[in-house]
Structure formats: C-alpha cells, structure tokens
Amino acid sequence: MAVLICLRGSRVKSADRLPGLLVFDASYTLDQIRDRGLEHALKSNECGDLFGQVWTVHPLVGAEEGQGVSQRIRVSTIDSRHTYIEVSVTGGRGSTSTPRTSFAVSQVRLIGHVRHLIKTGAVSMVRSTDPYYLGLLGYLVARCARLPFVVRVRSNGDFRYESTGG
C-alpha cells in the first residue's frame, strides 16, 4: 500500500522514505566538533528517527581566522544518515586579497550545491540555527524550493555576546 505525503508545495514524497532535513549551522567547523567531542550535537539533528537523512551546512568556514578548509566545498559523511557540508568563504585558498568577492562566490557555489541536493527530492524541510544571516539564507532556500522552514534560536545571542565577549 503506497501512502503519499505532500509537504506544503514541495514534491510529493513517498511514505516509504523518511523526510530529509537541511540544517544551516555555523556554530563549529567539523574539525572543531571532532576536537571537542560534540558529535552527539550533530546526531541530535536527526531527532531520533524522524529524519532519514540530515545535511548540516556550515556556509562560513574561514570567516574566522584559523578555520579554513582547503576545498571550496568539503562534504564529509558523518554516518549513513548524516552529511556535513562546509563552504570555504576564501575559496579554499586561505586568506584572499578580495574577501567580499570570495565570500559572494562561495555563497553562489553553496546555493548551487544545495539546489542540486533539493532537486533530488531528498530534502523535506530547511532549518537555520539563527535568525540573522543563516536565517535569511535558510528562508530564501526554503522559499525558492517551496519547503517548510524553521528557525531554531538556542539562546539570546546579544546577551551571550555581552556576557562572554564573543
């Protein structure tokens, strides 16, 4: 028996396949997550068995000194259900003499990569971890793809910045 589910304007999904989640999160690079033993935080994005596949996207790698990756887009498989995508704002070249141009080009590459992912039909929902740049990026991706969009605000960022200085 085939049951079909339609998610607000997105492609019709088969009930045989669990929904997929695309998460925009710039909290930590994958190297930082592994160094600090925070893999459990990535696994929590799966929400138990709610999502069959999760793609976590860090679109701003290299914006902070010492966080660069050598590739323009680095795709790492965490496990069979989770993929971590890091986008270098410097184009994988370390520091650059044209940072604004490199940033714009990196984000265009990101949109192309995400667009390809969405075209496969595996993404059912988009989530961002802040209401600022990631929120805007997630909203635009979700809106263009006609997918549901969620912003998860984990803390009061202004208060945290004032009390910790960063």
Biotite code that builds the C-alpha atoms (Angstrom):
import biotite.structure as struc

atoms = struc.array([
    struc.Atom([0.000, 0.000, 0.000], chain_id="A", res_id=1, res_name="MET", atom_name="CA", element="C"),
    struc.Atom([1.530, 3.318, -1.053], chain_id="A", res_id=2, res_name="ALA", atom_name="CA", element="C"),
    struc.Atom([0.756, 6.351, 1.052], chain_id="A", res_id=3, res_name="VAL", atom_name="CA", element="C"),
    struc.Atom([1.737, 9.789, -0.205], chain_id="A", res_id=4, res_name="LEU", atom_name="CA", element="C"),
    struc.Atom([2.554, 12.839, 1.867], chain_id="A", res_id=5, res_name="ILE", atom_name="CA", element="C"),
    struc.Atom([2.692, 16.357, 0.439], chain_id="A", res_id=6, res_name="CYS", atom_name="CA", element="C"),
    struc.Atom([4.699, 18.950, 2.364], chain_id="A", res_id=7, res_name="LEU", atom_name="CA", element="C"),
    struc.Atom([3.458, 22.496, 1.665], chain_id="A", res_id=8, res_name="ARG", atom_name="CA", element="C"),
    struc.Atom([4.210, 22.879, -2.000], chain_id="A", res_id=9, res_name="GLY", atom_name="CA", element="C"),
    struc.Atom([7.205, 20.551, -2.064], chain_id="A", res_id=10, res_name="SER", atom_name="CA", element="C"),
    struc.Atom([7.436, 17.497, -4.250], chain_id="A", res_id=11, res_name="ARG", atom_name="CA", element="C"),
    struc.Atom([5.182, 14.601, -3.325], chain_id="A", res_id=12, res_name="VAL", atom_name="CA", element="C"),
    struc.Atom([7.094, 12.274, -1.033], chain_id="A", res_id=13, res_name="LYS", atom_name="CA", element="C"),
    struc.Atom([6.685, 8.580, -0.619], chain_id="A", res_id=14, res_name="SER", atom_name="CA", element="C"),
    struc.Atom([5.873, 7.319, 2.851], chain_id="A", res_id=15, res_name="ALA", atom_name="CA", element="C"),
    struc.Atom([8.495, 4.614, 2.244], chain_id="A", res_id=16, res_name="ASP", atom_name="CA", element="C"),
    struc.Atom([11.220, 7.233, 2.683], chain_id="A", res_id=17, res_name="ARG", atom_name="CA", element="C"),
    struc.Atom([11.753, 9.235, 5.847], chain_id="A", res_id=18, res_name="LEU", atom_name="CA", element="C"),
    struc.Atom([11.901, 13.017, 5.368], chain_id="A", res_id=19, res_name="PRO", atom_name="CA", element="C"),
    struc.Atom([15.249, 14.754, 4.962], chain_id="A", res_id=20, res_name="GLY", atom_name="CA", element="C"),
    struc.Atom([16.423, 17.844, 6.859], chain_id="A", res_id=21, res_name="LEU", atom_name="CA", element="C"),
    struc.Atom([18.766, 20.567, 5.609], chain_id="A", res_id=22, res_name="LEU", atom_name="CA", element="C"),
    struc.Atom([20.310, 22.497, 8.540], chain_id="A", res_id=23, res_name="VAL", atom_name="CA", element="C"),
    struc.Atom([22.255, 25.762, 8.234], chain_id="A", res_id=24, res_name="PHE", atom_name="CA", element="C"),
    struc.Atom([24.536, 25.951, 11.275], chain_id="A", res_id=25, res_name="ASP", atom_name="CA", element="C"),
    struc.Atom([27.757, 27.961, 11.621], chain_id="A", res_id=26, res_name="ALA", atom_name="CA", element="C"),
    struc.Atom([28.467, 27.171, 15.272], chain_id="A", res_id=27, res_name="SER", atom_name="CA", element="C"),
    struc.Atom([31.515, 24.970, 14.692], chain_id="A", res_id=28, res_name="TYR", atom_name="CA", element="C"),
    struc.Atom([33.516, 23.535, 11.821], chain_id="A", res_id=29, res_name="THR", atom_name="CA", element="C"),
    struc.Atom([33.606, 19.755, 11.570], chain_id="A", res_id=30, res_name="LEU", atom_name="CA", element="C"),
    struc.Atom([37.197, 19.754, 12.841], chain_id="A", res_id=31, res_name="ASP", atom_name="CA", element="C"),
    struc.Atom([36.123, 21.745, 15.917], chain_id="A", res_id=32, res_name="GLN", atom_name="CA", element="C"),
    struc.Atom([33.198, 19.379, 16.508], chain_id="A", res_id=33, res_name="ILE", atom_name="CA", element="C"),
    struc.Atom([35.512, 16.369, 16.410], chain_id="A", res_id=34, res_name="ARG", atom_name="CA", element="C"),
    struc.Atom([38.210, 18.044, 18.550], chain_id="A", res_id=35, res_name="ASP", atom_name="CA", element="C"),
    struc.Atom([35.642, 18.936, 21.229], chain_id="A", res_id=36, res_name="ARG", atom_name="CA", element="C"),
    struc.Atom([33.758, 15.637, 21.112], chain_id="A", res_id=37, res_name="GLY", atom_name="CA", element="C"),
    struc.Atom([30.480, 17.240, 20.033], chain_id="A", res_id=38, res_name="LEU", atom_name="CA", element="C"),
    struc.Atom([29.345, 14.577, 17.565], chain_id="A", res_id=39, res_name="GLU", atom_name="CA", element="C"),
    struc.Atom([26.277, 13.968, 19.739], chain_id="A", res_id=40, res_name="HIS", atom_name="CA", element="C"),
    struc.Atom([25.093, 17.503, 18.887], chain_id="A", res_id=41, res_name="ALA", atom_name="CA", element="C"),
    struc.Atom([25.112, 16.578, 15.203], chain_id="A", res_id=42, res_name="LEU", atom_name="CA", element="C"),
    struc.Atom([23.217, 13.359, 15.900], chain_id="A", res_id=43, res_name="LYS", atom_name="CA", element="C"),
    struc.Atom([20.535, 15.326, 17.743], chain_id="A", res_id=44, res_name="SER", atom_name="CA", element="C"),
    struc.Atom([19.573, 16.963, 14.431], chain_id="A", res_id=45, res_name="ASN", atom_name="CA", element="C"),
    struc.Atom([18.169, 13.609, 13.344], chain_id="A", res_id=46, res_name="GLU", atom_name="CA", element="C"),
    struc.Atom([15.506, 13.931, 16.073], chain_id="A", res_id=47, res_name="CYS", atom_name="CA", element="C"),
    struc.Atom([15.634, 10.231, 16.823], chain_id="A", res_id=48, res_name="GLY", atom_name="CA", element="C"),
    struc.Atom([14.188, 8.517, 13.774], chain_id="A", res_id=49, res_name="ASP", atom_name="CA", element="C"),
    struc.Atom([12.156, 11.462, 12.497], chain_id="A", res_id=50, res_name="LEU", atom_name="CA", element="C"),
    struc.Atom([14.601, 12.300, 9.683], chain_id="A", res_id=51, res_name="PHE", atom_name="CA", element="C"),
    struc.Atom([16.109, 9.656, 7.467], chain_id="A", res_id=52, res_name="GLY", atom_name="CA", element="C"),
    struc.Atom([18.859, 11.936, 6.188], chain_id="A", res_id=53, res_name="GLN", atom_name="CA", element="C"),
    struc.Atom([20.320, 15.172, 7.576], chain_id="A", res_id=54, res_name="VAL", atom_name="CA", element="C"),
    struc.Atom([22.652, 17.581, 5.818], chain_id="A", res_id=55, res_name="TRP", atom_name="CA", element="C"),
    struc.Atom([24.313, 20.128, 8.095], chain_id="A", res_id=56, res_name="THR", atom_name="CA", element="C"),
    struc.Atom([25.725, 23.078, 6.163], chain_id="A", res_id=57, res_name="VAL", atom_name="CA", element="C"),
    struc.Atom([28.348, 25.473, 7.551], chain_id="A", res_id=58, res_name="HIS", atom_name="CA", element="C"),
    struc.Atom([28.375, 28.262, 4.919], chain_id="A", res_id=59, res_name="PRO", atom_name="CA", element="C"),
    struc.Atom([31.008, 30.484, 6.555], chain_id="A", res_id=60, res_name="LEU", atom_name="CA", element="C"),
    struc.Atom([34.138, 28.364, 7.092], chain_id="A", res_id=61, res_name="VAL", atom_name="CA", element="C"),
    struc.Atom([37.200, 30.583, 7.013], chain_id="A", res_id=62, res_name="GLY", atom_name="CA", element="C"),
    struc.Atom([35.391, 33.741, 8.089], chain_id="A", res_id=63, res_name="ALA", atom_name="CA", element="C"),
    struc.Atom([37.127, 33.366, 11.449], chain_id="A", res_id=64, res_name="GLU", atom_name="CA", element="C"),
    struc.Atom([40.930, 33.139, 11.474], chain_id="A", res_id=65, res_name="GLU", atom_name="CA", element="C"),
    struc.Atom([42.251, 29.577, 11.570], chain_id="A", res_id=66, res_name="GLY", atom_name="CA", element="C"),
    struc.Atom([39.009, 27.900, 10.471], chain_id="A", res_id=67, res_name="GLN", atom_name="CA", element="C"),
    struc.Atom([39.682, 27.420, 6.767], chain_id="A", res_id=68, res_name="GLY", atom_name="CA", element="C"),
    struc.Atom([39.275, 24.290, 4.700], chain_id="A", res_id=69, res_name="VAL", atom_name="CA", element="C"),
    struc.Atom([41.415, 23.508, 1.672], chain_id="A", res_id=70, res_name="SER", atom_name="CA", element="C"),
    struc.Atom([38.474, 22.709, -0.627], chain_id="A", res_id=71, res_name="GLN", atom_name="CA", element="C"),
    struc.Atom([35.857, 25.159, -1.883], chain_id="A", res_id=72, res_name="ARG", atom_name="CA", element="C"),
    struc.Atom([33.124, 22.844, -0.626], chain_id="A", res_id=73, res_name="ILE", atom_name="CA", element="C"),
    struc.Atom([34.054, 19.960, 1.657], chain_id="A", res_id=74, res_name="ARG", atom_name="CA", element="C"),
    struc.Atom([31.468, 17.209, 2.015], chain_id="A", res_id=75, res_name="VAL", atom_name="CA", element="C"),
    struc.Atom([32.059, 14.783, 4.898], chain_id="A", res_id=76, res_name="SER", atom_name="CA", element="C"),
    struc.Atom([29.984, 11.724, 5.713], chain_id="A", res_id=77, res_name="THR", atom_name="CA", element="C"),
    struc.Atom([29.362, 11.507, 9.458], chain_id="A", res_id=78, res_name="ILE", atom_name="CA", element="C"),
    struc.Atom([27.402, 8.258, 9.175], chain_id="A", res_id=79, res_name="ASP", atom_name="CA", element="C"),
    struc.Atom([24.828, 6.706, 6.842], chain_id="A", res_id=80, res_name="SER", atom_name="CA", element="C"),
    struc.Atom([22.217, 9.302, 7.856], chain_id="A", res_id=81, res_name="ARG", atom_name="CA", element="C"),
    struc.Atom([24.254, 12.467, 8.294], chain_id="A", res_id=82, res_name="HIS", atom_name="CA", element="C"),
    struc.Atom([26.397, 14.560, 5.945], chain_id="A", res_id=83, res_name="THR", atom_name="CA", element="C"),
    struc.Atom([28.357, 17.677, 6.930], chain_id="A", res_id=84, res_name="TYR", atom_name="CA", element="C"),
    struc.Atom([28.945, 20.294, 4.226], chain_id="A", res_id=85, res_name="ILE", atom_name="CA", element="C"),
    struc.Atom([31.486, 23.081, 4.775], chain_id="A", res_id=86, res_name="GLU", atom_name="CA", element="C"),
    struc.Atom([31.777, 26.025, 2.395], chain_id="A", res_id=87, res_name="VAL", atom_name="CA", element="C"),
    struc.Atom([35.031, 27.996, 2.399], chain_id="A", res_id=88, res_name="SER", atom_name="CA", element="C"),
    struc.Atom([34.459, 31.751, 2.166], chain_id="A", res_id=89, res_name="VAL", atom_name="CA", element="C"),
    struc.Atom([38.010, 32.092, 0.835], chain_id="A", res_id=90, res_name="THR", atom_name="CA", element="C"),
    struc.Atom([37.517, 29.568, -1.958], chain_id="A", res_id=91, res_name="GLY", atom_name="CA", element="C"),
    struc.Atom([39.902, 27.123, -0.286], chain_id="A", res_id=92, res_name="GLY", atom_name="CA", element="C"),
    struc.Atom([42.912, 29.418, -0.757], chain_id="A", res_id=93, res_name="ARG", atom_name="CA", element="C"),
    struc.Atom([43.453, 30.642, 2.798], chain_id="A", res_id=94, res_name="GLY", atom_name="CA", element="C"),
    struc.Atom([43.392, 34.415, 3.060], chain_id="A", res_id=95, res_name="SER", atom_name="CA", element="C"),
    struc.Atom([42.479, 36.383, -0.035], chain_id="A", res_id=96, res_name="THR", atom_name="CA", element="C"),
    struc.Atom([43.029, 39.918, -1.285], chain_id="A", res_id=97, res_name="SER", atom_name="CA", element="C"),
    struc.Atom([39.363, 40.188, -2.339], chain_id="A", res_id=98, res_name="THR", atom_name="CA", element="C"),
    struc.Atom([37.384, 38.897, 0.646], chain_id="A", res_id=99, res_name="PRO", atom_name="CA", element="C"),
    struc.Atom([33.987, 40.284, -0.384], chain_id="A", res_id=100, res_name="ARG", atom_name="CA", element="C"),
    struc.Atom([34.229, 38.792, -3.854], chain_id="A", res_id=101, res_name="THR", atom_name="CA", element="C"),
    struc.Atom([35.420, 35.457, -2.453], chain_id="A", res_id=102, res_name="SER", atom_name="CA", element="C"),
    struc.Atom([32.522, 35.461, 0.009], chain_id="A", res_id=103, res_name="PHE", atom_name="CA", element="C"),
    struc.Atom([29.951, 36.173, -2.721], chain_id="A", res_id=104, res_name="ALA", atom_name="CA", element="C"),
    struc.Atom([31.400, 33.477, -4.991], chain_id="A", res_id=105, res_name="VAL", atom_name="CA", element="C"),
    struc.Atom([31.424, 30.951, -2.128], chain_id="A", res_id=106, res_name="SER", atom_name="CA", element="C"),
    struc.Atom([27.764, 31.595, -1.361], chain_id="A", res_id=107, res_name="GLN", atom_name="CA", element="C"),
    struc.Atom([26.806, 31.216, -5.036], chain_id="A", res_id=108, res_name="VAL", atom_name="CA", element="C"),
    struc.Atom([28.629, 27.854, -5.028], chain_id="A", res_id=109, res_name="ARG", atom_name="CA", element="C"),
    struc.Atom([26.740, 26.909, -1.871], chain_id="A", res_id=110, res_name="LEU", atom_name="CA", element="C"),
    struc.Atom([23.372, 27.751, -3.432], chain_id="A", res_id=111, res_name="ILE", atom_name="CA", element="C"),
    struc.Atom([24.255, 25.635, -6.471], chain_id="A", res_id=112, res_name="GLY", atom_name="CA", element="C"),
    struc.Atom([25.225, 22.691, -4.257], chain_id="A", res_id=113, res_name="HIS", atom_name="CA", element="C"),
    struc.Atom([22.078, 22.989, -2.133], chain_id="A", res_id=114, res_name="VAL", atom_name="CA", element="C"),
    struc.Atom([19.915, 23.402, -5.228], chain_id="A", res_id=115, res_name="ARG", atom_name="CA", element="C"),
    struc.Atom([21.259, 20.117, -6.611], chain_id="A", res_id=116, res_name="HIS", atom_name="CA", element="C"),
    struc.Atom([20.544, 18.422, -3.275], chain_id="A", res_id=117, res_name="LEU", atom_name="CA", element="C"),
    struc.Atom([16.965, 19.705, -3.229], chain_id="A", res_id=118, res_name="ILE", atom_name="CA", element="C"),
    struc.Atom([16.371, 18.606, -6.831], chain_id="A", res_id=119, res_name="LYS", atom_name="CA", element="C"),
    struc.Atom([16.990, 15.003, -5.777], chain_id="A", res_id=120, res_name="THR", atom_name="CA", element="C"),
    struc.Atom([13.794, 15.227, -3.726], chain_id="A", res_id=121, res_name="GLY", atom_name="CA", element="C"),
    struc.Atom([15.510, 14.049, -0.543], chain_id="A", res_id=122, res_name="ALA", atom_name="CA", element="C"),
    struc.Atom([15.146, 17.346, 1.367], chain_id="A", res_id=123, res_name="VAL", atom_name="CA", element="C"),
    struc.Atom([11.764, 17.858, 3.050], chain_id="A", res_id=124, res_name="SER", atom_name="CA", element="C"),
    struc.Atom([12.491, 20.745, 5.423], chain_id="A", res_id=125, res_name="MET", atom_name="CA", element="C"),
    struc.Atom([15.024, 23.538, 5.969], chain_id="A", res_id=126, res_name="VAL", atom_name="CA", element="C"),
    struc.Atom([16.193, 24.715, 9.389], chain_id="A", res_id=127, res_name="ARG", atom_name="CA", element="C"),
    struc.Atom([18.521, 27.517, 10.457], chain_id="A", res_id=128, res_name="SER", atom_name="CA", element="C"),
    struc.Atom([20.140, 27.987, 13.831], chain_id="A", res_id=129, res_name="THR", atom_name="CA", element="C"),
    struc.Atom([19.943, 31.769, 13.974], chain_id="A", res_id=130, res_name="ASP", atom_name="CA", element="C"),
    struc.Atom([17.587, 34.484, 12.735], chain_id="A", res_id=131, res_name="PRO", atom_name="CA", element="C"),
    struc.Atom([20.396, 36.534, 11.162], chain_id="A", res_id=132, res_name="TYR", atom_name="CA", element="C"),
    struc.Atom([22.439, 35.512, 8.098], chain_id="A", res_id=133, res_name="TYR", atom_name="CA", element="C"),
    struc.Atom([21.717, 31.793, 8.404], chain_id="A", res_id=134, res_name="LEU", atom_name="CA", element="C"),
    struc.Atom([18.044, 32.565, 8.921], chain_id="A", res_id=135, res_name="GLY", atom_name="CA", element="C"),
    struc.Atom([17.918, 34.688, 5.787], chain_id="A", res_id=136, res_name="LEU", atom_name="CA", element="C"),
    struc.Atom([19.831, 32.077, 3.793], chain_id="A", res_id=137, res_name="LEU", atom_name="CA", element="C"),
    struc.Atom([17.605, 29.260, 5.032], chain_id="A", res_id=138, res_name="GLY", atom_name="CA", element="C"),
    struc.Atom([14.447, 31.258, 4.402], chain_id="A", res_id=139, res_name="TYR", atom_name="CA", element="C"),
    struc.Atom([15.473, 32.044, 0.818], chain_id="A", res_id=140, res_name="LEU", atom_name="CA", element="C"),
    struc.Atom([16.391, 28.419, 0.098], chain_id="A", res_id=141, res_name="VAL", atom_name="CA", element="C"),
    struc.Atom([13.154, 27.124, 1.635], chain_id="A", res_id=142, res_name="ALA", atom_name="CA", element="C"),
    struc.Atom([11.023, 29.742, -0.095], chain_id="A", res_id=143, res_name="ARG", atom_name="CA", element="C"),
    struc.Atom([12.544, 29.054, -3.527], chain_id="A", res_id=144, res_name="CYS", atom_name="CA", element="C"),
    struc.Atom([12.187, 25.290, -3.042], chain_id="A", res_id=145, res_name="ALA", atom_name="CA", element="C"),
    struc.Atom([8.693, 25.587, -1.512], chain_id="A", res_id=146, res_name="ARG", atom_name="CA", element="C"),
    struc.Atom([9.785, 23.706, 1.580], chain_id="A", res_id=147, res_name="LEU", atom_name="CA", element="C"),
    struc.Atom([8.815, 24.279, 5.210], chain_id="A", res_id=148, res_name="PRO", atom_name="CA", element="C"),
    struc.Atom([11.271, 26.460, 7.117], chain_id="A", res_id=149, res_name="PHE", atom_name="CA", element="C"),
    struc.Atom([12.130, 26.550, 10.823], chain_id="A", res_id=150, res_name="VAL", atom_name="CA", element="C"),
    struc.Atom([14.441, 28.871, 12.760], chain_id="A", res_id=151, res_name="VAL", atom_name="CA", element="C"),
    struc.Atom([15.796, 27.436, 15.986], chain_id="A", res_id=152, res_name="ARG", atom_name="CA", element="C"),
    struc.Atom([17.097, 30.113, 18.332], chain_id="A", res_id=153, res_name="VAL", atom_name="CA", element="C"),
    struc.Atom([19.128, 28.376, 21.025], chain_id="A", res_id=154, res_name="ARG", atom_name="CA", element="C"),
    struc.Atom([19.936, 31.391, 23.169], chain_id="A", res_id=155, res_name="SER", atom_name="CA", element="C"),
    struc.Atom([19.810, 35.153, 23.430], chain_id="A", res_id=156, res_name="ASN", atom_name="CA", element="C"),
    struc.Atom([22.794, 35.939, 21.204], chain_id="A", res_id=157, res_name="GLY", atom_name="CA", element="C"),
    struc.Atom([23.048, 39.586, 22.262], chain_id="A", res_id=158, res_name="ASP", atom_name="CA", element="C"),
    struc.Atom([23.126, 38.665, 25.948], chain_id="A", res_id=159, res_name="PHE", atom_name="CA", element="C"),
    struc.Atom([25.630, 35.878, 25.343], chain_id="A", res_id=160, res_name="ARG", atom_name="CA", element="C"),
    struc.Atom([27.896, 38.237, 23.392], chain_id="A", res_id=161, res_name="TYR", atom_name="CA", element="C"),
    struc.Atom([27.746, 40.909, 26.117], chain_id="A", res_id=162, res_name="GLU", atom_name="CA", element="C"),
    struc.Atom([28.454, 38.452, 28.920], chain_id="A", res_id=163, res_name="SER", atom_name="CA", element="C"),
    struc.Atom([31.206, 36.450, 27.209], chain_id="A", res_id=164, res_name="THR", atom_name="CA", element="C"),
    struc.Atom([32.640, 38.974, 24.783], chain_id="A", res_id=165, res_name="GLY", atom_name="CA", element="C"),
    struc.Atom([32.204, 36.672, 21.810], chain_id="A", res_id=166, res_name="GLY", atom_name="CA", element="C"),
])
